[in-house]
Amino acid sequence: MTHTRRRSPRSRVLAPSAALCLLAVAGCSGGDQPSVAVPTPSSEAAGYCEELHKELPETVDDLERSDPSPDSDLTAGWGDGAIVLRCGVPRPARMDDSQAKGVDADGVNWLLEQPDDAGPRFTTTYRKAYVEVTLGTEYAHDITPLSAFAVPVSRTVPESL
């Protein structure tokens, strides 16, 4: 389909739809990597994160590594944004909630947060640096990808208890 018509000023009212399209395009395989906010951890946590970055797998759940922009040892990605890891994130406030849900994936404990408009987000618990893994909506009921991070996290980010 070719676009030969000029857009009218009324099309600006559809800005939320344009944002949704942008999110959809970010999930498709293309040359541009999704942009991810880089955490600003303490120097101690950053040291753990740098070691973790060296240990991360090249594939997760059959998805190839495709790190987000900007390039950082504190972030990594697979499948053009289907799986995104950020290391050195702040402690989630939800960890104070006694009703919060958690999961264990091969010996690493994770806090589960399920935003309304996105896939699940997991953050390690009882570690000297918080590691966050965000999964696409296709993983709404699947924690399988977390297994790929268990050994690297266990090796590089010490327990805090």
Secondary structure, DSSP 8 states (H G I E B T S, - for coil): ----S---GGGGGGHHHHHHHHHHHHHS--SS--B-------HHHHHHHHHHHHH--SEETTEEB---BS--TTEEEETTTTEEEEES----GGGG-TT-EEEEETTEEEEEE--TTS--EEEE-SBSS-EEEEE-GGGTT--GGGHHHHHHHHHHS-B--
